[in-house]
């Protein structure tokens, strides 16, 4: 049976191509908001970090009504580090809208998300967005999208996909660029015509695949999934099974059931086949689990989420300034918070180590882990983190393998040589070089993931902020040899105290300072970047000795060069393997793992031998 009154779609795209803005317009024009209601931009990006950075981190569910048809919409992240979010939600939908920027065209993440949609044999609507940009080139972008579909072995039906032209910001869609723009109706009509209605047995034994987990402190875990078969009812006795875990068979009871309506969850008594629902009250619920009728435990196959490629240690802060700024500082606080993150983040791994104060946290990339660090910091946690390291594997012949990335880089012509040289030093191999429609050079590199750690900061400096880099995971490849993360050493505080202008004035000639006057420092804390390759210890708490003689001009005001304030990402990129980043709600401090200078030198000699 087919449920014609419902459509389930996901909106997929490369980062910053306009998915969330498009969902905003679909919500507005379907009457979800009152006419006089003030609506924030990118209403689906509900997290503070999502709003600040302008990116979607977690996939979001919403629903709109158009011509008596309910359209369930899932807004997905576009950044490669959150690809795990995209992989799993596609199991809930019957089709996708691929949003492509009318100027940039298909980008690396466009290929990644489209590949997953095509593998699940989902029909595609291509939405060429931002057609009102002055430099838009919709005709060429269509050719590029078709080339990408052919390249990904799309079926004939998928190649024959409809194209819609839109400006999500201006609130309209058209089927032909020359049509008079009015509203989003052409896109709504295309969804009803091109996305198939959910199909299944409405009277069979119930079957619901859990594709997303939400978490609420009051009700615990909330599973979100599509009813594939039968009708799910409140107080229904059921069992929990898993395709990848044949031994799992847990008896459960559905205590609360919700459907989506606009931005709200609406409580319902039952949900028939084809509905996307949220279920609460089941403690042991995980992504990939299937809720089945008690007399028919039949799990739905679910693809395994890609493994993490990068890890760092989260450590209880033990610096001399520990515990002064944070609310949660103990190992129990840190452990509980990290394991709680696993409730909602499917791509994250947390492991205990031999040291009870240290936890190994693995994720999909530097951004993935930095978002977790920033979130915890804002919640009042205080801790330290180590340099990010890649996760190695070994093949059957015990050869060392490392995660590889494809890096697509657009730079003005005059900076191309510098970028090629820097990436070559980081074990990158140039795969291709071409001209972009914007007149810059596009470089395609195959590079180890560790070669990109700490690169973005250098890249922005080398290209004067004019370069754009996009990366995508490209599997594991043979280890390409050792590389040096940083060519310059650190400036290290020699004693504890408060930094004074006189001490900083004498230190600023030795490199770039990260602190200003009045900053509390301690021995072993990194206060700047050295101009040389080795570390230099300095006393920035040193005051000027007073003398009896006073020559004219001897007490002139000291001119300090403005210090460099590092963001969280810049600090994570800067730290070396023998350093830690101390993270508190108020401060970011870089320090040496071994604070005592004598013990640090001794450890350096041992390592050299």
BELFEN-V391083 format. One record per helix or strand of 3 or more residues. SS is the DSSP state (h for helix, s for strand). FROM is the first residue (numbers start at 0). TO is the last residue. If there is no record, write none. Layout:
BEGIN
ss	from	to
SS	FROM	TO
SS	FROM	TO
END
This chain:
BEGIN
ss	from	to
s	5	12
h	18	28
h	47	52
s	59	65
s	68	74
h	79	91
s	94	100
h	107	118
s	122	128
h	137	150
h	155	158
s	162	166
s	171	173
h	184	193
s	206	215
s	219	228
s	230	232
s	236	241
s	244	252
s	255	261
s	263	266
s	269	271
s	275	279
s	288	292
s	309	314
h	330	340
s	348	351
s	357	362
h	365	377
s	382	385
s	399	410
h	412	424
s	428	434
s	440	447
h	448	451
h	454	461
s	467	477
s	489	492
h	500	509
s	510	512
s	524	529
s	535	537
h	567	573
s	578	582
s	587	591
h	596	607
END
